[in-house]
Amino acid sequence: MHWDVRNNRAALFDGIEEGGIRASSSYSSHEIDEQDNERALEGLEDRVSLLKRLSGDINEEVDSHNLMLDRMGNDMDSSRGVLSGTMDRFKMVFETKSSRRMLTLVASFVVIFLIIYYLTR
């Protein structure tokens, strides 16, 4: 992709200098005839169409990235909501006395299970 952009850029700006279109060394600026003007016009049309395609591609790329960022933002918002709900439930569990007893019981079972697991191993 990067190499293709360089080729497109070289094709786009080939033959253009700061003062405009480069005249051939055998012609003076007054001797450019209609045929040279037509060739220059065709070159400009090609460059304009290339610029149009490039800008369209850039626009599509920006639109797809904006959609992706919007989806990521929505996913983060929903994850934040789920996480805050979980934290609220944990707070509620730790605040009540009976829940603390239940947590102590579950933690004891886990510790006993781990001890038995390591002893039988």
N, C-alpha and C positions, 0 to 999 in steps of 0.2 A: 504494500500500500504506500509506504513512504517513498519508494523508488518511483512508483507510478505518479505520485504528486510532483516529483521533480521533473519527470518527462512532460507532464501536462503543463507545468509552469514554463519549461523551456519552450514548448510549442506555443504557448500563449504569448510570451514576450520575445520570441525570435524575430529579429528584424526591427525592433522598436528601440529607439534611443530617446534621450531626454527631449529632443526637439521634435519628435514625431516619427514618421516612417522614414527609414533610411533610403536615400536615393542611391541608385547604382552609380558607380564611379564614372561610367561612360556618359551619363546624362547630367546635365546641369538642372537646377531646380526649375528653370523655365521651359525645358524641353521634354518634360514628362507628358506623354500623350495619353489619349483616352484608354488605350489598352493597359497601360501601366496603372491608371486609375482604377480600372475594372479589377485588375489583379489585386491591388491594394484593398479594394472594397471587399472582394471575396475573402481575403485574409482576415479582414476585420470581422466579417460575418462569421467566419469559423471561430475566431477568438471569442466573440460574443456568445455563440452557441455553447462553446466550451465553458465559459464563465457561468452561463445559465445552468448547465448540467451540474457543475461543481457546487453552485449555490443551492440547487435543489437537493443534492446529496447531503450537503451540510445541514440543510433544514430538516431532512428526514432523520439524520443522526441526532440532532438536537431534540427533536420531538420524541424519539425513542428513549433517549436518556432522561428526558423530563418525565415520561411515563414510568420508567424504571424507578426514578427517585421518588415519585409520588407513591408507588406501591411500597417501596421500602419504608417511607414515612408512615404509611397506614399500618404496615406490619409492626413497626416499632411502637406506634400508639396502642395497638391492640395488645402487644406483649407487655407494655407498661401497665395497662389495665388489669391483665391477668396477674401480673406480679404484685401489684398493690392489693388485689383481692386476696391473694395467697398470704401476703404479709399481715393483712387484717385478721385472717383466720388464725395464723400463728399467734398473734397478740391475744386473741380471744382464748385460745387454748391455754396459754401460759398465765392468763389472768385469773382463771377460775381454779379453785382448789381441787375439785374432782378431776379436772383435766390434768393437773400436775401429777396427781396420783397415777392416772392412766399413763402418762408419759414416763413416769418412773418405772412402772410395771413393764411397759414395752421396752424401755432401755435395758432393764434387768434381763428380760428374755433374750435380747440381742446379745448382751455380754455373755450370758450363760451359754447360748448357742455357739458363740465364737470360741469359748473356752473348751466346750465339748468337741468342737470341730478340730481344734489344734491338738487336743489330747488323743483323739482317735486317728489322727493322721500319722 
